Amino acid sequence: MMPYRVPFHIQVNRIFMRPVFRAIFRVLGNINIVGREHVPFGKPYVIAMNHISIFDPPLLVSFWPETAEIVGAADVFSKKGQGPLLRMYGVIPVHRGEYDRYLLETMLMILRSGRPMAIAPEGGRSHEPAMRRALPGIGYLIEHEQVPILPVGLFGTTEDFWQRARRGERPKLEMRIGRPIHFPVQIQKGAERREVRQQNADLVMRHIAGLLPEEYHGYYAGQAIIQPS
């Protein structure tokens, strides 16, 4: 498998885009980042985040301590305001609900090239704080690559954020980075393997829930895993 290379023009775009978005978020909101010490710098890992609104991905990638690749829904690329920004950053499109071998190979290529990658296990925006059940995609990555999974809880990024910010409220936006989760090598076959993929995806979400207020737990209410501080 060939190493993953970010095109030069995308690298240049990111140099400008990340600080610009950081500045915009700092003007509009009250930003708090917790858990930077848990990031395994210079190594491959998967960032697994909850996904409420369009504000989550730019918040995460602009304040993340390293430059991360990110996977986003393909249908957003057709939207006038968001599509050009996704292309400028080099977001990798995913067609939700479809098996995409090229996408899976690209994600594995990113990790095998030693780069961090961010995904939303829910497969798209929930449009409300309560989390939906994860799709098994992250379980596939866990099965094929022995890299740590970093659970990340984002809150304050509700869809009314822009309206509140325009009124000068400066809503609180927080990103909580949990400790890395390590999974054993998967040896199951067939239906059992598919079941384990979903179980692992759910386990990641339970760790994310443990970083969030109870009203964000949604499907994972009563199942949150609180990591030691």
Backbone as JSON, one array per atom type, in Angstrom:
{
  "sequence": "MMPYRVPFHIQVNRIFMRPVFRAIFRVLGNINIVGREHVPFGKPYVIAMNHISIFDPPLLVSFWPETAEIVGAADVFSKKGQGPLLRMYGVIPVHRGEYDRYLLETMLMILRSGRPMAIAPEGGRSHEPAMRRALPGIGYLIEHEQVPILPVGLFGTTEDFWQRARRGERPKLEMRIGRPIHFPVQIQKGAERREVRQQNADLVMRHIAGLLPEEYHGYYAGQAIIQPS",
  "N": [[0.85, -1.2, 0.0], [0.61, 2.17, -0.93], [2.24, 5.08, 0.52], [0.37, 7.65, 2.23], [-0.06, 10.81, 0.88], [-0.33, 14.24, 1.37], [-1.55, 16.64, -0.83], [0.47, 19.39, -2.02], [-0.74, 21.95, -2.28], [-2.92, 21.68, -0.59], [-1.64, 21.39, 1.88], [-0.58, 23.97, 2.11], [-2.98, 25.46, 2.19], [-3.97, 24.63, 4.69], [-2.16, 25.73, 6.46], [-2.97, 28.36, 6.58], [-5.73, 28.19, 7.04], [-6.26, 26.91, 9.55], [-5.29, 28.68, 11.72], [-6.93, 30.87, 11.11], [-9.57, 29.92, 11.52], [-9.33, 29.29, 14.22], [-9.06, 31.85, 15.3], [-11.55, 32.96, 14.6], [-13.35, 31.33, 16.07], [-12.5, 31.99, 18.66], [-13.25, 34.65, 18.83], [-16.02, 34.45, 18.56], [-16.84, 32.61, 20.51], [-16.41, 31.17, 23.85], [-13.67, 29.48, 24.48], [-12.54, 26.28, 25.53], [-10.1, 23.89, 26.03], [-9.42, 20.64, 26.94], [-7.23, 18.1, 28.09], [-5.03, 17.87, 26.34], [-2.64, 16.64, 26.89], [-3.0, 13.96, 26.46], [-2.64, 13.34, 23.83], [-0.93, 11.4, 21.49], [1.7, 12.48, 20.21], [3.09, 12.67, 16.92], [2.56, 10.09, 16.12], [0.49, 7.49, 14.59], [-3.04, 7.63, 15.0], [-6.55, 7.4, 15.8], [-8.95, 9.88, 15.92], [-11.88, 10.06, 17.59], [-14.96, 11.49, 17.54], [-17.93, 13.02, 18.94], [-20.76, 14.24, 17.06], [-22.52, 16.95, 16.43], [-23.2, 19.28, 14.94], [-22.43, 21.5, 12.12], [-20.34, 22.89, 13.15], [-18.58, 21.31, 14.57], [-16.39, 19.78, 13.17], [-14.61, 21.93, 12.13], [-13.96, 23.18, 14.56], [-12.63, 21.14, 15.93], [-10.38, 20.44, 14.2], [-9.06, 22.88, 13.97], [-8.17, 23.54, 16.53], [-6.8, 21.3, 17.28], [-3.8, 19.77, 18.47], [-2.03, 18.75, 16.55], [-1.78, 18.58, 12.93], [-4.52, 17.14, 11.51], [-5.92, 14.57, 9.45], [-9.22, 14.36, 8.06], [-12.44, 12.85, 7.9], [-15.4, 13.3, 6.1], [-18.95, 13.75, 5.45], [-20.09, 13.04, 2.18], [-22.24, 14.36, 0.99], [-22.2, 16.95, 1.94], [-20.34, 18.27, 0.49], [-21.55, 19.37, -1.72], [-22.79, 21.64, -0.9], [-23.06, 25.17, -0.93], [-21.76, 26.99, 0.9], [-20.23, 25.32, 2.58], [-18.98, 23.26, 1.08], [-16.72, 24.25, -0.59], [-14.89, 24.93, 1.45], [-14.4, 22.45, 2.65], [-13.1, 21.15, 0.55], [-10.85, 22.77, 0.28], [-9.51, 22.26, 2.67], [-8.99, 19.61, 2.35], [-10.67, 17.5, 3.07], [-11.76, 14.15, 3.38], [-14.15, 12.57, 1.46], [-17.04, 10.72, 2.5], [-19.48, 8.36, 1.67], [-22.35, 8.03, 3.18], [-23.75, 5.12, 4.63], [-23.04, 3.44, 2.6], [-20.98, 0.85, 1.25], [-17.64, 1.46, 0.83], [-14.89, 0.7, -0.6], [-12.59, 2.02, -1.53], [-12.5, 4.28, 0.13], [-12.1, 3.05, 2.65], [-9.6, 1.88, 2.23], [-8.12, 4.2, 1.85], [-8.28, 5.4, 4.38], [-6.9, 3.5, 5.92], [-4.43, 3.76, 4.7], [-3.72, 6.34, 5.45], [-3.34, 6.04, 8.24], [-1.3, 4.12, 8.26], [0.68, 5.62, 7.22], [1.47, 7.06, 9.31], [-0.08, 9.16, 10.29], [-2.47, 11.21, 12.11], [-6.06, 10.8, 12.24], [-9.35, 12.01, 11.97], [-12.65, 11.04, 12.77], [-16.25, 10.76, 12.83], [-17.94, 8.54, 14.63], [-20.72, 8.21, 14.62], [-21.51, 8.66, 12.06], [-22.53, 10.95, 10.94], [-24.1, 14.2, 11.39], [-25.93, 14.69, 14.4], [-27.73, 16.66, 14.93], [-28.74, 17.38, 17.33], [-27.93, 17.5, 20.84], [-27.96, 14.86, 22.01], [-26.38, 11.76, 21.56], [-26.31, 9.51, 18.75], [-26.51, 5.98, 17.94], [-23.4, 4.43, 17.19], [-22.1, 3.76, 13.91], [-20.65, 0.79, 12.41], [-18.18, 1.43, 11.25], [-15.83, 2.52, 12.5], [-15.14, 0.34, 13.96], [-14.18, -1.34, 11.99], [-11.75, -0.11, 11.36], [-10.43, -0.44, 13.79], [-10.21, -3.18, 13.77], [-8.41, -3.63, 11.66], [-6.14, -2.04, 12.04], [-3.76, -1.58, 14.51], [-3.92, 0.83, 16.18], [-4.08, 3.52, 18.58], [-7.24, 4.73, 19.82], [-8.55, 7.88, 20.2], [-10.88, 9.18, 22.26], [-13.08, 11.92, 21.91], [-14.87, 14.49, 23.3], [-17.17, 16.88, 22.34], [-18.78, 19.82, 23.24], [-21.37, 22.34, 23.34], [-21.5, 23.06, 20.75], [-23.97, 23.32, 19.5], [-26.7, 23.69, 17.12], [-27.69, 26.25, 17.35], [-25.58, 27.81, 17.88], [-24.39, 29.82, 16.21], [-26.41, 31.8, 16.05], [-26.57, 32.58, 18.74], [-23.97, 33.48, 19.14], [-23.92, 35.68, 17.42], [-25.51, 37.4, 18.81], [-23.82, 38.24, 20.69], [-23.31, 36.64, 22.89], [-21.2, 34.9, 23.29], [-20.94, 31.89, 23.47], [-20.05, 29.0, 25.44], [-17.63, 26.79, 24.29], [-16.4, 23.6, 24.32], [-13.75, 21.25, 24.18], [-13.01, 18.07, 25.0], [-10.46, 15.88, 25.49], [-9.94, 12.51, 25.68], [-8.2, 9.76, 27.35], [-6.07, 7.59, 25.42], [-7.54, 4.72, 23.84], [-6.87, 1.32, 23.71], [-7.04, -1.55, 21.69], [-7.31, -5.15, 21.57], [-5.81, -7.53, 19.25], [-7.95, -8.57, 16.63], [-9.52, -11.65, 16.22], [-11.77, -12.93, 15.41], [-14.24, -14.41, 13.17], [-16.41, -14.07, 10.29], [-19.85, -13.69, 11.08], [-19.47, -13.28, 13.78], [-17.25, -11.62, 13.8], [-18.31, -9.29, 12.63], [-20.11, -8.61, 14.61], [-18.38, -8.01, 16.71], [-17.13, -5.76, 15.66], [-19.2, -3.84, 15.85], [-19.56, -3.86, 18.61], [-17.09, -2.83, 19.46], [-17.22, -0.3, 18.3], [-19.36, 0.74, 19.76], [-18.17, 0.72, 22.28], [-16.2, 2.68, 22.04], [-17.88, 4.91, 21.75], [-19.06, 4.94, 24.25], [-16.95, 5.72, 25.83], [-16.63, 8.3, 24.8], [-19.05, 9.38, 25.64], [-18.54, 9.42, 28.36], [-17.04, 11.7, 28.59], [-18.74, 13.78, 28.34], [-21.59, 15.91, 29.25], [-24.57, 14.54, 30.85], [-26.89, 14.96, 29.32], [-26.04, 14.74, 26.76], [-25.61, 12.09, 26.22], [-27.52, 10.38, 25.0], [-28.22, 7.63, 22.99], [-26.45, 6.18, 24.47], [-27.02, 6.5, 27.11], [-26.64, 5.92, 30.54], [-24.56, 4.19, 30.08], [-22.07, 5.3, 30.02], [-18.51, 5.51, 30.12], [-16.34, 6.5, 32.5], [-13.27, 7.87, 32.39], [-10.21, 7.54, 34.31], [-8.93, 10.4, 36.01]],
  "CA": [[0.0, 0.0, 0.0], [1.41, 3.39, -1.06], [2.06, 6.02, 1.62], [-0.59, 8.72, 1.97], [0.59, 12.11, 0.74], [-1.24, 15.39, 1.28], [-1.09, 17.54, -1.9], [1.15, 20.59, -1.52], [-1.65, 23.1, -2.15], [-3.73, 21.45, 0.61], [-0.79, 21.72, 3.01], [-0.53, 25.44, 2.19], [-4.3, 25.91, 2.65], [-4.13, 24.35, 6.11], [-1.33, 26.67, 7.21], [-3.75, 29.57, 6.77], [-7.1, 27.93, 7.5], [-6.35, 26.55, 10.96], [-5.28, 29.86, 12.59], [-8.09, 31.74, 10.83], [-10.72, 29.37, 12.22], [-9.1, 29.46, 15.66], [-9.36, 33.25, 15.63], [-13.0, 33.16, 14.5], [-13.99, 30.7, 17.22], [-12.18, 32.73, 19.88], [-14.06, 35.86, 18.83], [-17.44, 34.13, 18.7], [-17.16, 31.78, 21.67], [-15.49, 31.02, 24.98], [-13.08, 28.19, 24.13], [-11.8, 25.56, 26.56], [-9.58, 22.62, 25.54], [-8.95, 19.84, 28.07], [-6.69, 16.78, 27.77], [-4.0, 17.85, 25.29], [-1.54, 15.75, 27.29], [-3.31, 12.6, 26.05], [-2.38, 13.17, 22.4], [0.37, 10.74, 21.22], [2.27, 13.25, 19.11], [3.99, 12.04, 15.97], [2.2, 8.69, 15.9], [-0.85, 7.35, 14.02], [-4.14, 7.36, 15.91], [-7.86, 7.83, 15.3], [-9.71, 10.79, 16.77], [-13.3, 9.71, 17.48], [-15.68, 12.6, 18.17], [-19.38, 13.15, 18.73], [-20.98, 15.17, 15.94], [-23.83, 17.59, 16.57], [-23.49, 20.3, 13.94], [-21.35, 21.83, 11.2], [-19.25, 23.56, 13.87], [-17.68, 20.35, 15.22], [-15.11, 19.51, 12.49], [-13.64, 23.03, 12.15], [-13.5, 23.4, 15.93], [-11.65, 20.11, 16.28], [-9.12, 20.48, 13.44], [-8.35, 24.15, 14.16], [-7.55, 23.56, 17.85], [-6.07, 20.07, 17.55], [-2.37, 20.09, 18.57], [-1.35, 18.36, 15.31], [-2.65, 18.65, 11.76], [-5.16, 15.84, 11.36], [-6.81, 14.3, 8.33], [-10.59, 14.25, 8.54], [-13.4, 12.22, 7.01], [-16.67, 14.01, 6.19], [-20.04, 13.27, 4.6], [-19.96, 13.49, 0.8], [-23.32, 15.26, 0.57], [-21.91, 18.33, 2.36], [-19.48, 18.88, -0.52], [-22.37, 20.06, -2.71], [-23.37, 22.86, -0.31], [-22.29, 26.34, -1.38], [-20.89, 27.56, 1.91], [-19.35, 24.36, 3.24], [-18.24, 22.45, 0.14], [-15.4, 24.78, -0.93], [-14.0, 24.86, 2.61], [-13.99, 21.06, 2.81], [-12.11, 20.85, -0.49], [-9.62, 23.51, 0.58], [-8.79, 21.59, 3.75], [-8.65, 18.26, 1.93], [-11.5, 16.52, 3.76], [-11.99, 12.94, 2.59], [-15.6, 12.35, 1.45], [-17.57, 9.39, 2.77], [-20.88, 8.2, 1.28], [-22.95, 7.37, 4.33], [-24.61, 3.98, 4.39], [-22.56, 2.66, 1.47], [-19.66, 0.23, 1.38], [-16.72, 2.18, -0.04], [-13.58, 0.08, -0.41], [-11.55, 3.03, -1.73], [-12.44, 5.08, 1.35], [-11.49, 2.25, 3.71], [-8.18, 1.75, 1.93], [-7.51, 5.5, 2.08], [-8.13, 5.59, 5.83], [-5.81, 2.64, 6.37], [-3.21, 4.33, 4.16], [-3.4, 7.5, 6.31], [-2.81, 5.55, 9.51], [-0.03, 3.44, 8.01], [1.66, 6.67, 6.91], [1.84, 7.68, 10.58], [-0.82, 10.4, 10.48], [-3.73, 11.12, 12.84], [-7.26, 10.94, 11.42], [-10.56, 12.26, 12.76], [-13.92, 10.59, 12.22], [-17.41, 10.77, 13.72], [-18.49, 7.18, 14.55], [-22.16, 8.23, 14.37], [-21.73, 8.68, 10.62], [-23.1, 12.21, 10.5], [-24.59, 15.08, 12.45], [-27.14, 14.28, 15.11], [-28.58, 17.86, 14.96], [-29.14, 17.6, 18.72], [-26.83, 17.04, 21.7], [-28.0, 13.43, 22.31], [-25.66, 10.96, 20.57], [-26.93, 8.36, 18.12], [-25.65, 4.81, 17.99], [-22.31, 4.43, 16.22], [-22.02, 2.8, 12.83], [-19.5, -0.09, 12.69], [-16.99, 1.8, 10.49], [-14.64, 2.63, 13.33], [-14.8, -1.03, 14.32], [-13.37, -1.86, 10.89], [-10.4, 0.43, 11.54], [-9.86, -1.11, 14.97], [-9.9, -4.56, 13.36], [-7.33, -3.71, 10.7], [-4.97, -1.27, 12.46], [-3.57, -1.54, 15.96], [-3.57, 2.2, 16.59], [-4.97, 3.97, 19.65], [-8.41, 5.55, 19.52], [-8.69, 8.97, 21.16], [-12.24, 9.7, 22.34], [-13.14, 13.38, 22.06], [-16.21, 15.0, 23.55], [-17.38, 18.29, 22.0], [-20.09, 20.33, 23.6], [-21.59, 23.75, 23.09], [-21.55, 23.26, 19.3], [-25.34, 23.09, 19.03], [-26.99, 24.4, 15.88], [-28.01, 27.65, 17.62], [-24.35, 28.51, 18.27], [-24.18, 31.03, 15.42], [-27.37, 32.81, 16.47], [-26.17, 33.06, 20.06], [-22.73, 34.23, 18.99], [-24.23, 36.97, 16.8], [-26.09, 38.26, 19.85], [-22.74, 38.63, 21.59], [-23.32, 35.83, 24.1], [-19.95, 34.13, 23.36], [-21.25, 30.6, 24.1], [-18.91, 28.16, 25.81], [-17.33, 25.64, 23.44], [-15.37, 22.81, 25.01], [-13.27, 20.01, 23.59], [-12.39, 17.23, 26.01], [-9.71, 14.78, 24.88], [-9.77, 11.43, 26.64], [-7.02, 8.93, 27.24], [-6.16, 6.65, 24.29], [-8.09, 3.39, 24.05], [-6.14, 0.31, 22.95], [-7.84, -2.76, 21.47], [-6.52, -6.33, 21.23], [-5.93, -8.03, 17.87], [-9.22, -9.24, 16.4], [-9.33, -12.97, 15.61], [-13.07, -13.5, 15.1], [-14.55, -14.59, 11.76], [-17.8, -14.05, 9.86], [-20.85, -12.91, 11.83], [-18.9, -12.88, 15.07], [-16.38, -10.47, 13.53], [-19.17, -8.12, 12.44], [-20.66, -8.27, 15.92], [-17.3, -7.39, 17.48], [-16.96, -4.41, 15.12], [-20.21, -2.98, 16.45], [-19.26, -3.76, 20.04], [-15.97, -1.91, 19.63], [-17.73, 1.04, 17.99], [-20.15, 1.16, 20.93], [-17.25, 0.97, 23.39], [-15.62, 4.01, 21.8], [-18.9, 5.92, 22.05], [-19.26, 4.98, 25.7], [-15.85, 6.55, 26.33], [-16.96, 9.68, 24.44], [-20.13, 9.78, 26.56], [-17.94, 9.71, 29.66], [-16.43, 13.04, 28.55], [-19.81, 14.74, 28.06], [-22.71, 15.97, 30.2], [-25.54, 13.46, 30.68], [-27.88, 15.23, 28.27], [-25.41, 14.42, 25.48], [-25.35, 10.65, 26.11], [-28.42, 9.82, 24.01], [-28.31, 6.16, 22.93], [-25.53, 5.58, 25.44], [-27.41, 6.89, 28.47], [-26.44, 4.86, 31.51], [-23.46, 3.31, 29.66], [-20.85, 6.08, 29.9], [-17.29, 5.06, 30.81], [-15.6, 7.65, 33.01], [-11.85, 7.55, 32.49], [-9.54, 8.13, 35.47], [-8.35, 11.72, 35.74]],
  "C": [[0.89, 1.25, 0.0], [1.19, 4.31, 0.15], [1.09, 7.14, 1.24], [0.14, 10.06, 1.93], [-0.46, 13.21, 0.57], [-0.72, 16.31, 0.18], [-0.54, 18.84, -1.34], [0.18, 21.75, -1.33], [-2.58, 22.94, -0.94], [-2.91, 21.77, 1.86], [-0.71, 23.22, 3.21], [-1.86, 25.99, 2.71], [-4.43, 25.76, 4.16], [-3.31, 25.3, 6.97], [-2.11, 27.94, 7.51], [-5.11, 29.29, 7.42], [-7.18, 27.67, 9.0], [-6.27, 27.77, 11.87], [-6.45, 30.8, 12.35], [-9.32, 31.24, 11.58], [-10.56, 29.46, 13.73], [-9.48, 30.88, 16.09], [-10.87, 33.51, 15.61], [-13.71, 32.56, 15.7], [-13.7, 31.46, 18.51], [-12.97, 34.03, 19.97], [-15.51, 35.54, 19.15], [-17.79, 33.4, 19.99], [-16.1, 31.82, 22.74], [-14.92, 29.61, 24.91], [-12.33, 27.58, 25.31], [-11.4, 24.2, 26.01], [-8.98, 21.87, 26.73], [-8.37, 18.52, 27.56], [-5.66, 16.74, 26.67], [-2.89, 16.86, 25.6], [-1.78, 14.3, 26.87], [-3.01, 12.32, 24.58], [-1.01, 12.54, 22.18], [1.05, 11.37, 20.0], [3.2, 12.41, 18.23], [3.7, 10.59, 15.67], [0.82, 8.61, 15.25], [-1.88, 7.03, 15.1], [-5.42, 7.87, 15.27], [-8.52, 8.71, 16.35], [-11.18, 10.48, 16.54], [-14.11, 10.75, 18.24], [-17.19, 12.42, 18.01], [-19.62, 14.27, 17.72], [-22.4, 15.71, 15.99], [-24.16, 18.47, 15.37], [-22.28, 20.55, 13.05], [-20.16, 22.47, 11.91], [-18.22, 22.59, 14.44], [-16.36, 20.14, 14.47], [-14.16, 20.69, 12.48], [-13.13, 23.35, 13.54], [-12.39, 22.41, 16.26], [-10.33, 20.32, 15.53], [-8.36, 21.79, 13.67], [-7.64, 24.21, 15.5], [-6.77, 22.29, 18.17], [-4.57, 20.35, 17.54], [-1.55, 19.69, 17.35], [-2.33, 18.57, 14.14], [-3.21, 17.26, 11.48], [-5.92, 15.76, 10.04], [-8.22, 14.13, 8.9], [-11.5, 13.68, 7.46], [-14.75, 12.91, 7.2], [-17.68, 13.51, 5.18], [-19.96, 13.89, 3.21], [-21.03, 14.49, 0.41], [-23.06, 16.71, 0.96], [-21.06, 19.03, 1.31], [-20.27, 19.67, -1.56], [-22.98, 21.36, -2.18], [-22.45, 24.05, -0.56], [-21.31, 26.84, -0.33], [-19.84, 26.6, 2.42], [-18.45, 23.61, 2.26], [-16.85, 22.98, -0.2], [-14.4, 24.71, 0.23], [-13.5, 23.43, 2.84], [-12.92, 20.69, 1.79], [-10.79, 21.54, -0.2], [-8.82, 22.81, 1.67], [-8.33, 20.18, 3.34], [-9.41, 17.19, 2.7], [-11.78, 15.35, 2.83], [-13.48, 12.6, 2.62], [-15.98, 10.9, 1.72], [-19.05, 9.39, 2.39], [-21.57, 7.37, 2.37], [-23.87, 6.23, 3.91], [-24.17, 3.11, 3.23], [-21.2, 2.03, 1.8], [-18.73, 0.87, 0.36], [-15.31, 1.64, 0.22], [-12.45, 1.1, -0.56], [-11.38, 3.89, -0.48], [-11.73, 4.32, 2.46], [-9.99, 2.1, 3.48], [-7.45, 3.08, 2.16], [-7.29, 5.75, 3.57], [-7.01, 4.74, 6.39], [-4.46, 3.2, 5.9], [-2.76, 5.52, 5.02], [-2.73, 7.03, 7.59], [-1.45, 4.88, 9.32], [1.07, 4.41, 7.6], [2.03, 7.47, 8.16], [1.1, 8.96, 10.91], [-2.06, 10.18, 11.35], [-4.92, 11.39, 11.92], [-8.48, 11.08, 12.31], [-11.79, 11.75, 12.03], [-15.01, 10.74, 13.28], [-18.07, 9.39, 13.62], [-19.99, 7.13, 14.29], [-22.49, 8.28, 12.89], [-22.33, 9.95, 10.09], [-23.6, 13.01, 11.68], [-25.86, 14.55, 13.09], [-28.17, 15.41, 15.14], [-29.15, 18.15, 16.36], [-28.03, 17.05, 19.6], [-26.79, 15.53, 21.9], [-27.35, 12.62, 21.19], [-26.53, 9.82, 20.03], [-25.99, 7.16, 18.25], [-24.61, 4.86, 16.88], [-22.58, 3.43, 15.11], [-20.76, 1.97, 13.04], [-18.2, 0.3, 12.0], [-15.73, 1.9, 11.32], [-14.19, 1.26, 13.83], [-13.95, -1.69, 13.26], [-11.93, -1.39, 11.03], [-9.7, -0.24, 12.71], [-9.41, -2.52, 14.61], [-8.64, -4.65, 12.52], [-6.05, -2.98, 11.11], [-4.89, -1.2, 13.97], [-3.05, -0.17, 16.37], [-4.52, 2.62, 17.71], [-6.13, 4.8, 19.11], [-8.51, 6.62, 20.6], [-10.15, 9.43, 21.18], [-12.22, 11.19, 22.61], [-14.6, 13.79, 22.23], [-16.27, 16.49, 23.25], [-18.73, 18.73, 22.53], [-20.14, 21.84, 23.55], [-21.76, 24.05, 21.61], [-22.94, 22.98, 18.74], [-25.65, 24.01, 17.85], [-27.4, 25.85, 16.09], [-26.76, 28.45, 18.0], [-24.19, 29.82, 17.53], [-25.13, 32.14, 15.84], [-26.99, 33.41, 17.83], [-24.9, 33.91, 19.98], [-22.99, 35.6, 18.39], [-24.84, 37.94, 17.79], [-25.04, 38.68, 20.89], [-22.65, 37.8, 22.86], [-21.98, 35.12, 24.34], [-20.17, 32.8, 24.08], [-19.98, 29.81, 24.4], [-18.81, 26.99, 24.84], [-16.2, 24.88, 24.12], [-15.04, 21.55, 24.23], [-12.5, 19.26, 24.66], [-11.76, 16.02, 25.34], [-9.45, 13.72, 25.94], [-8.45, 10.69, 26.45], [-7.17, 7.96, 26.06], [-6.73, 5.3, 24.72], [-7.32, 2.42, 23.15], [-6.98, -0.97, 22.88], [-6.93, -3.94, 21.15], [-6.71, -6.7, 19.76], [-7.22, -8.82, 17.73], [-8.99, -10.57, 15.68], [-10.65, -13.61, 15.19], [-13.29, -13.57, 13.58], [-16.06, -14.4, 11.53], [-18.69, -13.15, 10.69], [-20.3, -12.44, 13.17], [-17.99, -11.67, 14.9], [-17.21, -9.21, 13.38], [-19.78, -7.67, 13.76], [-19.62, -7.55, 16.78], [-17.03, -5.97, 16.97], [-17.95, -3.44, 15.77], [-19.96, -2.8, 17.95], [-18.13, -2.78, 20.3], [-16.39, -0.47, 19.34], [-18.53, 1.59, 19.17], [-19.24, 1.49, 22.11], [-16.59, 2.34, 23.25], [-16.62, 5.09, 22.16], [-19.17, 6.03, 23.54], [-18.16, 5.8, 26.37], [-16.11, 8.03, 26.01], [-18.04, 10.21, 25.38], [-19.58, 10.14, 27.93], [-17.27, 11.06, 29.74], [-17.47, 14.14, 28.46], [-20.84, 14.8, 29.18], [-23.77, 14.91, 29.88], [-26.52, 13.71, 29.54], [-27.33, 14.97, 26.87], [-25.32, 12.91, 25.23], [-26.27, 9.94, 25.13], [-28.54, 8.31, 24.09], [-27.49, 5.51, 24.03], [-25.81, 6.04, 26.87], [-27.27, 5.7, 29.41], [-25.28, 3.93, 31.19], [-22.11, 4.02, 29.63], [-19.7, 5.48, 30.71], [-16.5, 6.3, 31.21], [-14.14, 7.25, 33.16], [-11.26, 8.17, 33.74], [-8.91, 9.46, 35.1], [-6.85, 11.71, 35.96]]
}
